[in-house]
Amino acid sequence: MNDLDRDLESRLKNWYAGFTPEDSARAVAGVAAVVESARSRRVATGRPRWMRPALALGAVAILVAALVAVPLWLRPQVVPISSASASATATPGATPRPSDTFTPRPSSVLGPGASVDDAGPIRGGGIWAVSKTTLLVSLDGGVDWTFGSIPDAPDGVDFMPSTTAVDAMHAWTVRAGPGSHTGGTNDFISLVAYRTVDGGRTWQSTTIPGNFSGYNFKLMFADAGHGVLAATAWRTDGKTTFYRTSDGGATWAAGATAAVEPELSISDATTLWAASFGGGAMCAMCGEAPLQVSRDAGRTWAVATIAGYEGKLTTSSFGSAGAPVFLDPSTGYLVLHDSPSEATSDGSSKVFRTTDGGRTWSLVARVPYWLDGVSIADDTHWFGLVPSGEVVTSDAGKTWRLVVNDLAQSTNWGSWLVDPIHGGALLGVSSSASGDRVLYLTADGGVSWHPADFGSAAPVASP
């Protein structure tokens, strides 16, 4: 072995020492760079390139094989999440648990009209649904589905989880954690926030400290990194505490607690909206403004300005048909109805629009119906629930079509459009939170509906 070969061997050993088992790809590229450097030095000293290559190439081959094999030897063993304790805290910089892998539920048990626990829209087009320990996602209005897994909730705990997704890969859910128990005088619920970045193949968990017995939860994400968890204490003062994340749910920081209505939505990384249903006995904050905004992820709140109605809109005379719906961070819609204490078809509603992120709102349409819930697909296609069914428009509210069906008369846990023709509705067979629910789909803008069929769902592909 000559001096140049000794130098090559020494440089490779020293360089390898700085790598971790996960650096195989970088190592291969680095080996090539070191060999090329040594080859150039040979050329510079007048030695032929072909002299004594066997030793150098042999060393490189052994090194590359070792770097590829080491991650396989050192890969941690996967354990079921039920046997793993979530140790991360809800403070910035906390380290989450490693990923846990779940076995997807067989899609054959999810045929037409299968019972689901929850479902909702994906901004930009798409629908997600949860059935026991299965997460289902469709990006084509419910024609094709993929399925992964989702953490299961503890048995015997009275707790309604919250789930959301921003695309086929990124989803979040909150569940009751270890030590939770309900049904007695000393109820206790620990809260665990889970996240997946691969469509439910693996999940990571973060524990949020505290006792969350008697709380309702809502997860809202503006994008894959920024989200808010709203925890509303319905058993006590009705106030909501806002937890925020800017790292995709790895850590959560508690913000302020505010007395705002639980009809909430998010429009960008830091902007939240709270709307009041309003109306007589249903009005928890009569005389207050029906729409409030926070531009610091829930720390502080202010009354939203609606052009032409400054000081006139209060929950004593107006109520919302839900929180504002934003198509993007700038463009959003708000629907308010008259006579909120009388949900009759004789009432009317007003549609307001913003194009500057909610800093100003303008009246753009009047609806000759009292809308109990509304969905906005784009700037022209909307539908709203009425006592006898629903009303549909495809021209931004200039004309409306009344469709008589049982969509509004069923226990409706939410209806939405994801594009001008596709949408979903989560209907329950009873008013109980534990009652069976079925996801219904529309492919004609809300005119007709049919139960979702998950029977041909395929396992989620790798990201």
Secondary structure as a PSIPRED ss2 file (coil, helix, strand):
# PSIPRED VFORMAT (PSIPRED V4.0)

   1 M C   1.000  0.000  0.000
   2 N C   1.000  0.000  0.000
   3 D H   0.000  1.000  0.000
   4 L H   0.000  1.000  0.000
   5 D H   0.000  1.000  0.000
   6 R H   0.000  1.000  0.000
   7 D H   0.000  1.000  0.000
   8 L H   0.000  1.000  0.000
   9 E H   0.000  1.000  0.000
  10 S H   0.000  1.000  0.000
  11 R H   0.000  1.000  0.000
  12 L H   0.000  1.000  0.000
  13 K H   0.000  1.000  0.000
  14 N H   0.000  1.000  0.000
  15 W H   0.000  1.000  0.000
  16 Y H   0.000  1.000  0.000
  17 A C   1.000  0.000  0.000
  18 G C   1.000  0.000  0.000
  19 F C   1.000  0.000  0.000
  20 T C   1.000  0.000  0.000
  21 P C   1.000  0.000  0.000
  22 E C   1.000  0.000  0.000
  23 D C   1.000  0.000  0.000
  24 S H   0.000  1.000  0.000
  25 A H   0.000  1.000  0.000
  26 R H   0.000  1.000  0.000
  27 A H   0.000  1.000  0.000
  28 V H   0.000  1.000  0.000
  29 A H   0.000  1.000  0.000
  30 G H   0.000  1.000  0.000
  31 V H   0.000  1.000  0.000
  32 A H   0.000  1.000  0.000
  33 A H   0.000  1.000  0.000
  34 V H   0.000  1.000  0.000
  35 V H   0.000  1.000  0.000
  36 E H   0.000  1.000  0.000
  37 S H   0.000  1.000  0.000
  38 A H   0.000  1.000  0.000
  39 R H   0.000  1.000  0.000
  40 S H   0.000  1.000  0.000
  41 R H   0.000  1.000  0.000
  42 R H   0.000  1.000  0.000
  43 V H   0.000  1.000  0.000
  44 A H   0.000  1.000  0.000
  45 T C   1.000  0.000  0.000
  46 G C   1.000  0.000  0.000
  47 R C   1.000  0.000  0.000
  48 P C   1.000  0.000  0.000
  49 R C   1.000  0.000  0.000
  50 W C   1.000  0.000  0.000
  51 M C   1.000  0.000  0.000
  52 R C   1.000  0.000  0.000
  53 P H   0.000  1.000  0.000
  54 A H   0.000  1.000  0.000
  55 L H   0.000  1.000  0.000
  56 A H   0.000  1.000  0.000
  57 L H   0.000  1.000  0.000
  58 G H   0.000  1.000  0.000
  59 A H   0.000  1.000  0.000
  60 V H   0.000  1.000  0.000
  61 A H   0.000  1.000  0.000
  62 I H   0.000  1.000  0.000
  63 L H   0.000  1.000  0.000
  64 V H   0.000  1.000  0.000
  65 A H   0.000  1.000  0.000
  66 A H   0.000  1.000  0.000
  67 L H   0.000  1.000  0.000
  68 V H   0.000  1.000  0.000
  69 A H   0.000  1.000  0.000
  70 V H   0.000  1.000  0.000
  71 P H   0.000  1.000  0.000
  72 L H   0.000  1.000  0.000
  73 W H   0.000  1.000  0.000
  74 L H   0.000  1.000  0.000
  75 R C   1.000  0.000  0.000
  76 P C   1.000  0.000  0.000
  77 Q C   1.000  0.000  0.000
  78 V C   1.000  0.000  0.000
  79 V C   1.000  0.000  0.000
  80 P C   1.000  0.000  0.000
  81 I H   0.000  1.000  0.000
  82 S H   0.000  1.000  0.000
  83 S H   0.000  1.000  0.000
  84 A C   1.000  0.000  0.000
  85 S C   1.000  0.000  0.000
  86 A C   1.000  0.000  0.000
  87 S C   1.000  0.000  0.000
  88 A C   1.000  0.000  0.000
  89 T C   1.000  0.000  0.000
  90 A C   1.000  0.000  0.000
  91 T C   1.000  0.000  0.000
  92 P C   1.000  0.000  0.000
  93 G C   1.000  0.000  0.000
  94 A C   1.000  0.000  0.000
  95 T C   1.000  0.000  0.000
  96 P C   1.000  0.000  0.000
  97 R C   1.000  0.000  0.000
  98 P C   1.000  0.000  0.000
  99 S C   1.000  0.000  0.000
 100 D E   0.000  0.000  1.000
 101 T E   0.000  0.000  1.000
 102 F C   1.000  0.000  0.000
 103 T C   1.000  0.000  0.000
 104 P C   1.000  0.000  0.000
 105 R C   1.000  0.000  0.000
 106 P C   1.000  0.000  0.000
 107 S H   0.000  1.000  0.000
 108 S H   0.000  1.000  0.000
 109 V H   0.000  1.000  0.000
 110 L C   1.000  0.000  0.000
 111 G C   1.000  0.000  0.000
 112 P E   0.000  0.000  1.000
 113 G C   1.000  0.000  0.000
 114 A C   1.000  0.000  0.000
 115 S E   0.000  0.000  1.000
 116 V E   0.000  0.000  1.000
 117 D C   1.000  0.000  0.000
 118 D E   0.000  0.000  1.000
 119 A E   0.000  0.000  1.000
 120 G E   0.000  0.000  1.000
 121 P E   0.000  0.000  1.000
 122 I C   1.000  0.000  0.000
 123 R C   1.000  0.000  0.000
 124 G C   1.000  0.000  0.000
 125 G C   1.000  0.000  0.000
 126 G C   1.000  0.000  0.000
 127 I E   0.000  0.000  1.000
 128 W E   0.000  0.000  1.000
 129 A E   0.000  0.000  1.000
 130 V E   0.000  0.000  1.000
 131 S E   0.000  0.000  1.000
 132 K C   1.000  0.000  0.000
 133 T C   1.000  0.000  0.000
 134 T E   0.000  0.000  1.000
 135 L E   0.000  0.000  1.000
 136 L E   0.000  0.000  1.000
 137 V E   0.000  0.000  1.000
 138 S E   0.000  0.000  1.000
 139 L C   1.000  0.000  0.000
 140 D C   1.000  0.000  0.000
 141 G C   1.000  0.000  0.000
 142 G C   1.000  0.000  0.000
 143 V C   1.000  0.000  0.000
 144 D C   1.000  0.000  0.000
 145 W C   1.000  0.000  0.000
 146 T E   0.000  0.000  1.000
 147 F E   0.000  0.000  1.000
 148 G E   0.000  0.000  1.000
 149 S E   0.000  0.000  1.000
 150 I C   1.000  0.000  0.000
 151 P C   1.000  0.000  0.000
 152 D C   1.000  0.000  0.000
 153 A C   1.000  0.000  0.000
 154 P C   1.000  0.000  0.000
 155 D C   1.000  0.000  0.000
 156 G C   1.000  0.000  0.000
 157 V C   1.000  0.000  0.000
 158 D C   1.000  0.000  0.000
 159 F C   1.000  0.000  0.000
 160 M C   1.000  0.000  0.000
 161 P C   1.000  0.000  0.000
 162 S E   0.000  0.000  1.000
 163 T E   0.000  0.000  1.000
 164 T E   0.000  0.000  1.000
 165 A E   0.000  0.000  1.000
 166 V C   1.000  0.000  0.000
 167 D C   1.000  0.000  0.000
 168 A C   1.000  0.000  0.000
 169 M C   1.000  0.000  0.000
 170 H C   1.000  0.000  0.000
 171 A E   0.000  0.000  1.000
 172 W E   0.000  0.000  1.000
 173 T E   0.000  0.000  1.000
 174 V E   0.000  0.000  1.000
 175 R E   0.000  0.000  1.000
 176 A E   0.000  0.000  1.000
 177 G C   1.000  0.000  0.000
 178 P C   1.000  0.000  0.000
 179 G C   1.000  0.000  0.000
 180 S C   1.000  0.000  0.000
 181 H E   0.000  0.000  1.000
 182 T C   1.000  0.000  0.000
 183 G C   1.000  0.000  0.000
 184 G C   1.000  0.000  0.000
 185 T C   1.000  0.000  0.000
 186 N C   1.000  0.000  0.000
 187 D C   1.000  0.000  0.000
 188 F E   0.000  0.000  1.000
 189 I C   1.000  0.000  0.000
 190 S C   1.000  0.000  0.000
 191 L E   0.000  0.000  1.000
 192 V E   0.000  0.000  1.000
 193 A E   0.000  0.000  1.000
 194 Y E   0.000  0.000  1.000
 195 R E   0.000  0.000  1.000
 196 T E   0.000  0.000  1.000
 197 V C   1.000  0.000  0.000
 198 D C   1.000  0.000  0.000
 199 G C   1.000  0.000  0.000
 200 G C   1.000  0.000  0.000
 201 R C   1.000  0.000  0.000
 202 T E   0.000  0.000  1.000
 203 W E   0.000  0.000  1.000
 204 Q E   0.000  0.000  1.000
 205 S E   0.000  0.000  1.000
 206 T E   0.000  0.000  1.000
 207 T E   0.000  0.000  1.000
 208 I E   0.000  0.000  1.000
 209 P C   1.000  0.000  0.000
 210 G C   1.000  0.000  0.000
 211 N C   1.000  0.000  0.000
 212 F C   1.000  0.000  0.000
 213 S C   1.000  0.000  0.000
 214 G C   1.000  0.000  0.000
 215 Y E   0.000  0.000  1.000
 216 N E   0.000  0.000  1.000
 217 F E   0.000  0.000  1.000
 218 K E   0.000  0.000  1.000
 219 L E   0.000  0.000  1.000
 220 M E   0.000  0.000  1.000
 221 F E   0.000  0.000  1.000
 222 A C   1.000  0.000  0.000
 223 D C   1.000  0.000  0.000
 224 A C   1.000  0.000  0.000
 225 G C   1.000  0.000  0.000
 226 H C   1.000  0.000  0.000
 227 G E   0.000  0.000  1.000
 228 V E   0.000  0.000  1.000
 229 L E   0.000  0.000  1.000
 230 A E   0.000  0.000  1.000
 231 A E   0.000  0.000  1.000
 232 T E   0.000  0.000  1.000
 233 A E   0.000  0.000  1.000
 234 W C   1.000  0.000  0.000
 235 R C   1.000  0.000  0.000
 236 T C   1.000  0.000  0.000
 237 D C   1.000  0.000  0.000
 238 G C   1.000  0.000  0.000
 239 K C   1.000  0.000  0.000
 240 T E   0.000  0.000  1.000
 241 T E   0.000  0.000  1.000
 242 F E   0.000  0.000  1.000
 243 Y E   0.000  0.000  1.000
 244 R E   0.000  0.000  1.000
 245 T E   0.000  0.000  1.000
 246 S C   1.000  0.000  0.000
 247 D C   1.000  0.000  0.000
 248 G C   1.000  0.000  0.000
 249 G C   1.000  0.000  0.000
 250 A C   1.000  0.000  0.000
 251 T C   1.000  0.000  0.000
 252 W C   1.000  0.000  0.000
 253 A E   0.000  0.000  1.000
 254 A E   0.000  0.000  1.000
 255 G E   0.000  0.000  1.000
 256 A E   0.000  0.000  1.000
 257 T E   0.000  0.000  1.000
 258 A E   0.000  0.000  1.000
 259 A C   1.000  0.000  0.000
 260 V C   1.000  0.000  0.000
 261 E C   1.000  0.000  0.000
 262 P C   1.000  0.000  0.000
 263 E E   0.000  0.000  1.000
 264 L E   0.000  0.000  1.000
 265 S E   0.000  0.000  1.000
 266 I E   0.000  0.000  1.000
 267 S C   1.000  0.000  0.000
 268 D C   1.000  0.000  0.000
 269 A C   1.000  0.000  0.000
 270 T C   1.000  0.000  0.000
 271 T C   1.000  0.000  0.000
 272 L E   0.000  0.000  1.000
 273 W E   0.000  0.000  1.000
 274 A E   0.000  0.000  1.000
 275 A E   0.000  0.000  1.000
 276 S C   1.000  0.000  0.000
 277 F C   1.000  0.000  0.000
 278 G C   1.000  0.000  0.000
 279 G C   1.000  0.000  0.000
 280 G H   0.000  1.000  0.000
 281 A H   0.000  1.000  0.000
 282 M H   0.000  1.000  0.000
 283 C C   1.000  0.000  0.000
 284 A C   1.000  0.000  0.000
 285 M C   1.000  0.000  0.000
 286 C C   1.000  0.000  0.000
 287 G C   1.000  0.000  0.000
 288 E C   1.000  0.000  0.000
 289 A C   1.000  0.000  0.000
 290 P C   1.000  0.000  0.000
 291 L E   0.000  0.000  1.000
 292 Q E   0.000  0.000  1.000
 293 V E   0.000  0.000  1.000
 294 S E   0.000  0.000  1.000
 295 R C   1.000  0.000  0.000
 296 D C   1.000  0.000  0.000
 297 A C   1.000  0.000  0.000
 298 G C   1.000  0.000  0.000
 299 R C   1.000  0.000  0.000
 300 T C   1.000  0.000  0.000
 301 W C   1.000  0.000  0.000
 302 A E   0.000  0.000  1.000
 303 V E   0.000  0.000  1.000
 304 A C   1.000  0.000  0.000
 305 T C   1.000  0.000  0.000
 306 I E   0.000  0.000  1.000
 307 A C   1.000  0.000  0.000
 308 G C   1.000  0.000  0.000
 309 Y C   1.000  0.000  0.000
 310 E C   1.000  0.000  0.000
 311 G C   1.000  0.000  0.000
 312 K C   1.000  0.000  0.000
 313 L C   1.000  0.000  0.000
 314 T C   1.000  0.000  0.000
 315 T C   1.000  0.000  0.000
 316 S C   1.000  0.000  0.000
 317 S C   1.000  0.000  0.000
 318 F E   0.000  0.000  1.000
 319 G E   0.000  0.000  1.000
 320 S E   0.000  0.000  1.000
 321 A C   1.000  0.000  0.000
 322 G C   1.000  0.000  0.000
 323 A C   1.000  0.000  0.000
 324 P C   1.000  0.000  0.000
 325 V E   0.000  0.000  1.000
 326 F E   0.000  0.000  1.000
 327 L C   1.000  0.000  0.000
 328 D C   1.000  0.000  0.000
 329 P C   1.000  0.000  0.000
 330 S C   1.000  0.000  0.000
 331 T C   1.000  0.000  0.000
 332 G E   0.000  0.000  1.000
 333 Y E   0.000  0.000  1.000
 334 L E   0.000  0.000  1.000
 335 V E   0.000  0.000  1.000
 336 L E   0.000  0.000  1.000
 337 H E   0.000  0.000  1.000
 338 D E   0.000  0.000  1.000
 339 S C   1.000  0.000  0.000
 340 P C   1.000  0.000  0.000
 341 S C   1.000  0.000  0.000
 342 E C   1.000  0.000  0.000
 343 A C   1.000  0.000  0.000
 344 T C   1.000  0.000  0.000
 345 S C   1.000  0.000  0.000
 346 D C   1.000  0.000  0.000
 347 G C   1.000  0.000  0.000
 348 S C   1.000  0.000  0.000
 349 S E   0.000  0.000  1.000
 350 K E   0.000  0.000  1.000
 351 V E   0.000  0.000  1.000
 352 F E   0.000  0.000  1.000
 353 R E   0.000  0.000  1.000
 354 T E   0.000  0.000  1.000
 355 T C   1.000  0.000  0.000
 356 D C   1.000  0.000  0.000
 357 G C   1.000  0.000  0.000
 358 G C   1.000  0.000  0.000
 359 R C   1.000  0.000  0.000
 360 T C   1.000  0.000  0.000
 361 W E   0.000  0.000  1.000
 362 S E   0.000  0.000  1.000
 363 L E   0.000  0.000  1.000
 364 V E   0.000  0.000  1.000
 365 A E   0.000  0.000  1.000
 366 R E   0.000  0.000  1.000
 367 V E   0.000  0.000  1.000
 368 P C   1.000  0.000  0.000
 369 Y C   1.000  0.000  0.000
 370 W C   1.000  0.000  0.000
 371 L C   1.000  0.000  0.000
 372 D C   1.000  0.000  0.000
 373 G C   1.000  0.000  0.000
 374 V E   0.000  0.000  1.000
 375 S E   0.000  0.000  1.000
 376 I E   0.000  0.000  1.000
 377 A C   1.000  0.000  0.000
 378 D C   1.000  0.000  0.000
 379 D C   1.000  0.000  0.000
 380 T C   1.000  0.000  0.000
 381 H C   1.000  0.000  0.000
 382 W E   0.000  0.000  1.000
 383 F E   0.000  0.000  1.000
 384 G E   0.000  0.000  1.000
 385 L E   0.000  0.000  1.000
 386 V E   0.000  0.000  1.000
 387 P C   1.000  0.000  0.000
 388 S C   1.000  0.000  0.000
 389 G E   0.000  0.000  1.000
 390 E E   0.000  0.000  1.000
 391 V E   0.000  0.000  1.000
 392 V E   0.000  0.000  1.000
 393 T E   0.000  0.000  1.000
 394 S C   1.000  0.000  0.000
 395 D C   1.000  0.000  0.000
 396 A C   1.000  0.000  0.000
 397 G C   1.000  0.000  0.000
 398 K C   1.000  0.000  0.000
 399 T C   1.000  0.000  0.000
 400 W C   1.000  0.000  0.000
 401 R E   0.000  0.000  1.000
 402 L E   0.000  0.000  1.000
 403 V E   0.000  0.000  1.000
 404 V E   0.000  0.000  1.000
 405 N C   1.000  0.000  0.000
 406 D C   1.000  0.000  0.000
 407 L C   1.000  0.000  0.000
 408 A C   1.000  0.000  0.000
 409 Q C   1.000  0.000  0.000
 410 S C   1.000  0.000  0.000
 411 T E   0.000  0.000  1.000
 412 N E   0.000  0.000  1.000
 413 W E   0.000  0.000  1.000
 414 G E   0.000  0.000  1.000
 415 S E   0.000  0.000  1.000
 416 W E   0.000  0.000  1.000
 417 L E   0.000  0.000  1.000
 418 V C   1.000  0.000  0.000
 419 D C   1.000  0.000  0.000
 420 P C   1.000  0.000  0.000
 421 I C   1.000  0.000  0.000
 422 H C   1.000  0.000  0.000
 423 G E   0.000  0.000  1.000
 424 G E   0.000  0.000  1.000
 425 A E   0.000  0.000  1.000
 426 L E   0.000  0.000  1.000
 427 L E   0.000  0.000  1.000
 428 G E   0.000  0.000  1.000
 429 V C   1.000  0.000  0.000
 430 S C   1.000  0.000  0.000
 431 S C   1.000  0.000  0.000
 432 S C   1.000  0.000  0.000
 433 A C   1.000  0.000  0.000
 434 S C   1.000  0.000  0.000
 435 G C   1.000  0.000  0.000
 436 D C   1.000  0.000  0.000
 437 R E   0.000  0.000  1.000
 438 V E   0.000  0.000  1.000
 439 L E   0.000  0.000  1.000
 440 Y E   0.000  0.000  1.000
 441 L E   0.000  0.000  1.000
 442 T E   0.000  0.000  1.000
 443 A C   1.000  0.000  0.000
 444 D C   1.000  0.000  0.000
 445 G C   1.000  0.000  0.000
 446 G C   1.000  0.000  0.000
 447 V C   1.000  0.000  0.000
 448 S C   1.000  0.000  0.000
 449 W C   1.000  0.000  0.000
 450 H E   0.000  0.000  1.000
 451 P E   0.000  0.000  1.000
 452 A C   1.000  0.000  0.000
 453 D E   0.000  0.000  1.000
 454 F C   1.000  0.000  0.000
 455 G C   1.000  0.000  0.000
 456 S C   1.000  0.000  0.000
 457 A C   1.000  0.000  0.000
 458 A E   0.000  0.000  1.000
 459 P E   0.000  0.000  1.000
 460 V C   1.000  0.000  0.000
 461 A C   1.000  0.000  0.000
 462 S C   1.000  0.000  0.000
 463 P C   1.000  0.000  0.000
